[in-house]
Amino acid sequence: MPPLHDRMAGRVPALTREIVAGIADDVPFYRELPPPALAGPVSESVAAVLGLLVKLLNEPGPLRPGDLTAVVELSARRARDHLPLEAALTAYLIGARAWWRTLTETAAPAELAAAGTRLLDGLSAVMPAVVVAHLQAQEDLHSEDKRARRELLAALLDGRPAAPFAEAARVEVGRRHTVLLLRFDPRPPDRLVQVALDAHTGTPVLADHVGGIALLPGGTDAAALVAGLAEALDTTVLAAAADADAPPRIPAAAAEAGEVLDLVTRLGRRSGVYRLDDVLVEYQLARPGPGLHRLAAKLDPLAGHPYLLETLRSFVQHGHNRSRVAQELHIHRNTLDYRLGRITALTGLDPAVPAEARLLDAALTAADLRRDLGE
């Protein structure tokens, strides 16, 4: 007998038609839709949710942010068509009943308990995210509310009193926040970024998509959020984060995050989320002064030997692990040892000596910063 998820996958087309017909009969909003809308966008939404339920039968663990984003976006579209939230939730319950009835007809008795648990897992993940997206989409229909939210974020970032703006935006400003600066490559639509932020945090996030800044609730795992954004939006995300333990500290946190993002961009970092503690040495090296130039000059003897600079960069990036460096550069360990010896001969600094290795690490960072400045 095929696995349960394969058997249920085969039932999805007929089950989609049954659910769409059921919600058209029982929910006034859907009853008034023209047949092409039911056969098109509504059926697409139902089939997408059923596809997630099939996925849950096949794979252990929770749904990933990327799985939820597509479904949430479809729900947001219905909300922008003025679908009432209560109608959307009723449609989900009608679909859940139909799915469970089909499970009882398809599954063996020994499979039902686990299948029922996975159904509840799916509803527990999808419905809260749909509610958040629905509310956000409804809010987007009201330009005055959007303006109030933008003014609230601007007030918080500027350190101005935010209470009047919070009241106008109907947003409760918490005590702790994380300021997150985001750079995407390629840049996804702002609407999808907002949906993904809201879905991950479970609350509408104050964000300025032009400036690439988001104000997250305190306690948000910024690293997990950034990884989720990259996966859900199929893009590369470079981000910087800083915490504010009270609203008056938000401007300072935004300034700190801005400096960190500028630094990691100059250093050529391509993805991940960085805090000041992650780049303290690089941050200090980037301060104006003669030390930066003197450090960078340590590597001037390697200027005519690009393969030696490439070797040193890989040696630093891999934490002085010679096996990993040789593997990345596709060279023999003896060749690597020869190159490291040449670096020592030219610079007078031996990577095998801890103090001199740290100096080489710092010199490489200084050289990158000096090159970025065009010097």
N, C-alpha and C positions, 0 to 999 in steps of 0.2 A: 504494500500500500504506500502511495507517495506520502511525503511529509505533510503535516497539517497546513503549513503555510502555502504549499503548492496547491493543495485542494481548495483552500480558501481563495487563493489568487484566481483560480479558474471561475470562482463565483462572483468576482468583483463586477464585471460588466452588467450581469443581470441584477445584482444587488444594487448597483448604482441607479439603474432605472427604477427599481422598486422604491428606493428611498426618496428619489426625486418626486415620484408620483405621490408618495405618502405625505411629504411636506407640502406639496401643492394642494393636497386635499385638506390638510389640517391647519395650515398656517396662512392666515389671510394675506400677508404680504406676498408670499410665493404664489398664492392662488391668482393674484392679479397680474403676475408677470406674463409676458407673451411666450408662446411655445419656444421660439428660438433662444430666449434667455434661459429657459429651463434646460433645453438640450445642450446649450453651450456653457456659459460661465458657471451656472449652478451645478450642472453635472460634472464639470471639471473640478470644482471644489470638493464635491462628494467623493469622486474617484481618488483625489489626492489624499484625503483623510483615510479612506479605505486602504490605500497603498501603504500608509504609515502603520496601520494595524496589521497588515500582512508582514511588514518589515519587523514589527515587534514579535510576531510569532516565530520569525526566522532567526533573530539576533538577540542575544542577551543584553542586559543593560538598558539604560535610559536612551531616549531619542537624543540626537545631537542637535546643536543649534541650527545647523544647516538644514536638517530635516524639517524643523519647525518654521523656518523663515518662509519657505514657499507657501505653506498652508496659511500662515498668518497674513501674508501679503494678499492671498486670494480673499480672505475674510475682510481685510481692510478695504478691498475694492467694493465688496458688497456693502460695507458700512458707508462708503462714499456715495453709494447709490441709495442711501437713506434706509437701509435695512435696520429695523429696530433691534437692539441687542437681545431683547427677550425672544424675538423671532429666531435669531441665530442660535441661541441656546436651545430652544425647542427643537430646531432642526437637528442639532447634535444628539439630543436625547432620542429622537425618532430613529436616527441612524444607528445609535448604539443598541437600541432594542432589536432592530433588524439584523444587525451584525451578530448579536448574541443568539437570536433565534436560528440564524444560519449556522452558527457554530454548533449548536445542539443537534442540528440535523447532520452535520458533516463530521464532527470530531468523535473519536472513540471515547468511551466513558473515562478512561484513564487520562485523556488529554484535556478534559474540560476544565479542571481546576486551574491548571497553569494558563490555559487560554483565557479564562475569565480574569485572572490576575493581570495578564498582559493588556486586556481591554481596559481595565481600570487604570493601569499605568499610562496607557495612551491618552485616556480622557484627562487624567491628572496633569499631563504635560501640555496637551493641546489647548484645553478649554481656558485655563488662566491666561495663556499667551494670546489666545483669540480675543478674550475680553479686553486685555490691555490694548491690543492693536485696534479693536473696534472703537474703544473709547478715544484712542488717539486720532483715529480717522474722523470720528464725529467732531472732535475738537478742531481738526484741520478745516472743517467746513465753516468754521466761524473765525473770520479773519481777525476780529477784535481779540479773541482769546489768544491767537497766535502772536499778535502784537504785544499783548500783555506778558506773555512768556518770554519773548525776546527782551522786553524791557526789564523783566525780573532778572534774567541772566546777566544783562549788561550792568544792572545796579550791583549785583553781587560781585562781579568781576572788578567793578570800579571802586568797591568799598563804600557805596552810598547806602542809605537806609532802604531796605528792601521790603519792609512790611506793606506799604501801600501797593506795590507791584504784586506781591504774593497774594494779597487779598483780591486784586483785580484778576489775577490769573487763576485763582482758586487752587493755589499750590501751597502746601505746608513746607516751609523751609526747615530742614533738620539742622542739628548742631554740627555734625561731622560730615565732611564731604571729601571726595577725591577729584582733583582737577585732572582731566585726561586730555592731552593734545594728540591729534591723530593726523597721520599722513598716509594716504592710500596710493597704491600704484598697481593697476590703474584705479582711478577714482570711480567708485560706484555711484549710482543715483542717491541723492541726499535722502530721499524718501525711504529707500531700502536700509540705509545706515540707521535712520531713526527707528525703523521697525525692529532691526536687529538689536539695537541698544535697549529698547523697551522690553523686548522679549527676554533678553538675558537678565535684566535687573528686576523684571516684574512690575515696573512702574514707569510712567512717562518720564523720560530723561530730558533735562534742560540742555539744549545743544545749539551751538552756532555752527552750521555746516560750512559756511563761507570761511570762517576762521579755523575750522577743524578742532573745536573745543567742546568738551562735554563735561557736565558737572554731575558726578555720580554720587549716589547715596553712600554715606560712610559705611565701611565694611565690605564694599564691593571688591571682589577679587579681580583687579585690573588685568592681571596676566591672563586669567581664564577668559575674561571678556574679550581681550584683544585676539586671543587665539580663536575664540568663537566667531568674531567678526571676520577674520581672515578666511575661515572655513565657510561660513554662511554666505559671504559675499564674493568668494572666489577671487581674492585679491591679496596683495601683500600689504601688511600694516606695520608701520613704524610709529611708535607712540612713546610719550613721556608722561609720567604721573607724579603728582605731589599731593600730600594730604593736608587738609585744613581742619583743625580741631574745633573751629568756631567760624561762623560766617565772616567776621572781620579779617580772618586769616586767608580768605579765598584769594584776594589779589596777590599776596605774596606767594601763595602756592602756584598760581597761574604763571607768575614771573619765573619761579624756579623751574617749573615744567617747561616753559619756553626756552630757557637757557640749556636745559638738558637735551631737548629735542634738536636745538640748533647744533649742539656739540656732536651728538651721535650722527646727525646728518653730515656734518663736516668730516667725521671720521669714516664715513662710508658704510655705517651699519645699515642693514637693509630691512630688518624685520625684528619684531619683539617689542616689549614694553620696558622702558628704562626709568630708573629713579636716580636721584643724585648719588646715593650710596653705591650704585653700580658703576659710576664713572668718576669717582672722587679724584683719582690720580690724574685722569685725563682733564677733568675740570680745572684742577689746579695748574696743570701744565699750560692750559689755554689762556691763563691770565697774562696780560701784557708784561713784558720785561725781557731782559737779556738772556735769562735762563733758557727760554724756549729756543732761541737761535743757537745757543751753545750746545744744547742737547742735540738738536737736529744736525748740527755740523759734525757730530760724531760719525754720522753715516755718509758724509760727503765722499769718502774714499770708495764707496760702493756705487757711486753714481754711474760709472761706466760698466757696471756688471749687473744688469737687471736680473739675471738668474740668481745672483747671490741675495739681492733684495727680496726676490720672491721666496727664496729659501728661508730667510730670516723672518719674513712675515708669517709664513706657515708655521715656523718653529714657535713663534710667539702665540699665534692663534690656537695652537694645539697644546699649549701649556708645557712646551719643551719635551713633548713625547716624541721621541725619534721614530718609533715604529709608525705612528700615525702620519708624521710628516713625510716619511719615505713613501708611504702608501698613497698619500694625496698627490705627491709630485711624480709618482711612478718612477722612482729611482731606487737603486740599491742602497742599503745602509752604508756601504763603504763610500759610495758617491756622496751621500749626505755628510758623512764625517769629513770628507775632503772639502766640501763646500763650507762647512762650519769652520774648518781650519783656515780656509782662505779668508773668511770674515774676520777671524781673529788676527791674521797676519796684516790685513789691510787697516783694521780699525784699532788694533791694540786691545780689544775687549774679547774675552773668552766666554762663550755661552755656557761652558761647563763650570764656571766660577759663579756662585749664586749672586754675589754683589754686582759682578760685571754683567750677568744676564739681566738683572733688573735694570741696569743702566741701558742696555740694548733695547729692552722693552720700551722704556721711557723715550729713548731716542727715536724709535720708530713712530711712536705716537706724536712726538714733536715734529718729526719730518712730515707726517700727514697733515698736521695742523698748519705748518709753514707752507706746504704746497697749496692747501686750500686758500690761504691768504694771498697766493700768487707771488710769494717771495722766494 
